[in-house]
Amino acid sequence: MMDWTDRHCRYLHRLLSQEALLYTEMVTAPALVRGGALHLLDHSVEEHPVALQLGGSDPAELAEAARLGGQAGYDEINLNCGCPSDRVQSGAFGAVLMKSPDLVAECVAAMQAKVDVEVTVKCRIGVDDQDPQEVLPGFIAAIAAAGCKRVTIHARKAWLKGLSPKENRDIPPLDYDIVHQMKAEFPALHISINGGITSLDQVVEHLDRGLDGVMVGRAAYHQPSDILCAADRRIYGTGEVSDPVEVVAQMLGYIDDEMAKGARLHQITRHMLGLFAGRPGARNWRRVLSEGASRPGAGTELVEAALQQVTGQAA
């Protein structure tokens, strides 16, 4: 998620779950290849397993961006064919690529030729007036023929004109059944579902129905403890349920290290605001961090003061 799942966010989420596959925010191939913005590939070794999500539509440029991502150590390279923003459309990539399955297949093949790690695709069920029952099977068949073995399907159409990116996340109706249908039609593919999933109960339901994976986006960001703390135990059958209080304590050293390198406190704590969502003291936790993290000189002592709003309530 652009501007959300940066490396600070991913470090936090890895402390909550040791097993979940994390994704970067979408990085555009032109930014890496033409702009030389290799800092966008920065990540901590602690984040693994972590996938780099790329945006682009030029096979050669995506291939070079994938090579850079593989060189940087990412475990997977994912091509975004689902983002509906105007900024993405103007670059002829994102959800608009649902109209060009042959081009997407060419991009996938070019990327795979440059990396040893898996190249995957995230897509929608269709765009605009497309009939998903007609276009989605053909789209998946095209990328599968190019060698893609893993696809994540956002179970909504994207309307490229008339709806904002935010509205595209909420207004087009969800069609989970067609994603399950794609698994039945392409049993050899690893198919994950995305869109509107807000609880581990829903994750388990989709997995029990036969899907291979579930991608949780905004719920995992806004309520990370609800989604990630019990994920290792419930979904993967390993480890223990993590404690967000202990995770905050673990974040303190990371915050000190990153601030010593020039980071500002709010750049990290903005991702921590939802850690205690729905729990006693959560509002005060958010208030202390929101009001204080941007002030000059703010450091880990502010995080400890915010945490006291939660642990004091619990006591």
N, C-alpha and C positions, 0 to 999 in steps of 0.2 A: 504494500500500500504506500503510494508515493507520499513522502514527507512524514510517514509514520514509522514504518518498520526499518529504521536506520540501525546502525550497529549498536547504539546504546540500548535501544529497545530489544534487540535480539539477545544481547548479553543478559538482560533482565529475564527474558522469557526462557533462556537456557537454564537459569538457576531454578526456575519453577518446574521445568520438565527436562529431564536428561534425554528423552527419547524422541520427542516430536521433531519432525523435519521443519526447520525454519526457512523462510524465504526473505530475500532482500526486498526493499522497495524496488519498483521497476527502474532500471538504469537504461538509458537509451544508447543504442550502439553508436550513433553519431557522436555523442558526448565522449565516449571512450576512444573511438577511432580517429575522429576528426578534431575533437576538442582536447584530447589528451588528458581527460579528467580521471586519471587512474586512481585518485584518492577515493573515488566512488566505490572502488573495489575493496577498500580497507575493511577488515573484520578481525575479530579475535579468534585465536585457535579454539577457545572455549565454546565458540558458537556451534561447532560441528555437531551433527550434520546440518549443513546450510546450503541452500540453493540460490544461485544468482538468477534473478529474473531480468531478461532483456526485452527491450522494445525496439522494433525496427522492421524494415521491409526489404532491405537490399541484401540479397544472399551473401555477397562477398563481404559487405560491412559487418553483417551479423556473424559471419564465420570468424572474422578477425576479432570481434568483440568476445565471442565464445572462447577463442584461443587465449585471450587475455584473462578471461575468467577462470579457465582451466589452469593457467599458469599461476594465478593468484591462490589456487587451492580450493575452489568451490567443489562441492560434492555432486552438483547437478547444475545444468544450464537450462533455464526454462524460458520459452518464447511466449510472450504475452500476446494473445489474440482476443482479449476480452475487455480491455480498458476502453470506455466510451467517451473520454474527455475530448473536448474540442482541440486542445493542444496536441493530443495524440493523433486525432483524425487528420489534422493539418500536415502531419508527418507521414501520413499513409500507413500507419500501423496501429496496433491495438485491435479493437473489435471490428474495425472496417476490413480487416484481413479475412473475416468470415466469408467475404464475398470473393476471395481469391484463393481457394484451397490449393490450386496448383503452385501458386507462388509460395504459400506457406510450406508446402512439401519441398520445394526447391531450397527454401531457407533452412529447413530441418536437415536436409541432406548435406548442405554446405557446412553447417555448424558441426554436424557429426564427424565430418572429415577432418576437422581441426582439433577435436578433443577426445580424450579417452573416457571421460565421464559421460553419464547419460544426458541426452538432450530430450526435454519434455515440452509439452504444449499446454497452455491454459487458454480455454476458449469459452464462448457463450453458446447457447443452443441455436442462435441465429441473430440476425439484425433486421431492423425495419420490417418490411413486409414479407421477409422470407418465411417459408413454412418449415419449422424445425424438423418435421417428419421427413421432409424432402432433402433439406440441405445438410443436416447434421451427420447422417450416415455417410454421405459422400465426402464431407470434410474429414471425418475420422478415417475413412478408408484411404484417402489421399495421403494423410500424414503417416498412417501406419505403413503404407507401401514405401514411404521414404525412409522407414526405419524407426519411427517414433513408437515406443512401447508403453509410454505412460502419458496419460492425458487427464487434466483436471477440468471438469465442465461446470461453469457457473450456470445454474439451472434457470436462468432468465434470458430472454432476448434483450438486446441492447437497441435502443432507439437513438440513432445517430443524429437525428434532427427532431427538435421539439421537447426533448427532456434533458435536464442537466445531469452531470455525472451522479449527483446525490439522488436525483429522482430515478435514475437508471438502476440504483441499488434497491429501490423500494417499490416503484410503481409497476413495472412489468411483472405479471404474475409468475410465481415459481412453478416449475414443472419438474418435480423430482422424478416422476415416472419415466420421462423420456431418458433421463440419465441411466436409470436402471435398465431401460430397454437397450441402451447402447452397450451395457455390459453383457446383456444376453446375446446381442448381435456380434459383439467382438470379445468373446470370452478370453482370448489370449492376451488382451491388453490389460494393463493396470489402469483402472478407471477410478478416479476420485470425484467426489461431488463437492460443490461450493454454493453458497448463497442462502442466507436466512437461517443458518444453523447457529443456535445460541446456547446449547447445553450438551453435556456429555451424553445425556439420555438420547438425544437426537443422533449424535455420532454413533452410538452403539446400535441404534435402530437401522441406520443405513448400512453399517457393516454387517449386521445380522441378515440383511436382505441381499447380501452378496457383493456389495461394492468393496473395492480394495483399499480405499482411503477416503478421508473426509478432510477438506480444508476449511478451517474456521478463521475468519478474518477479523471483522470489527468486534465481535463478542470477545475474542481472545485479547484484543487490545484494551477494550473498555472494562472488561471484567476478567482480567488474566487469571486471577486465582480460581475463579469458578471453572474455567476451562482447563487450565494447565496444571494446577496443583495435584489433582487426582488422576491426570491422564496416564502417567507411567503405570500406576497400579491398575487402573480400570481397563485401559485400552491395550497396554503392552504386557501386563502381568509381571512387571518388574518394579523394583525400588519401593520407595515409601511415598506417602502423600506429603508433599512439601508444605512448609509453614511459611506464609508470607512475612511474618515477623522475623524469622530467621533469614529469609531472603533479603530483607532490608538491611540487616546487619552485614550480610555478605556483600551487599552493594557499596558499603561505606568505603572499603579499600579501593574498589574500582573507581568510585567517584573521586577520591583523593588522587589516584594515579592520572585520571583523565584531566582533572583540573590542573595538575602540574604540567600537563602538555598543552594547556591553553583552553580547554573546554570550559563553558559556563555551566553553573549548577543547573539552571533551568533546562538546558539542552538534554540533560539526563533525567531529571525528576519529572519532566512533563510526561514521560512514559510510565511513571510509577503512580500517577494520580488514582487509577482505578484498582490498585492492589487490594483495597479493603472494601470494595463496593458491596453495599448491603450489610455491612457489619457495624457494630457500635463504634463510634468514633471516626467513621469514614469521612463524614463531612468536614470535621475539624482537621483531619489529616490532609485533605485536599486544600482546605483554606490556608493552612500554614505554609504548605509548599507553593501554592499558587501566588500568595501575597509576598512571600519572602525570597523565593529562589532567584528572582531577577535582580535583587538588590546587590549593590557592590559589596564584595567581601563575604557574601553568603557561601557557606560550605557545609560540610557534613554535620556540623552541630545543629543546623536547621532541620536536617532530615531526622536527627535523633529527637529533636523537640517535637516534630510532627508525629513521630512514632509513639511518643509518650501520650499523645491524644488517643491512640488506639489501645496501647497496653494499659494505660490508666483506666480506660473505660472497661477493659476486660477484667481488670483487677476488682 
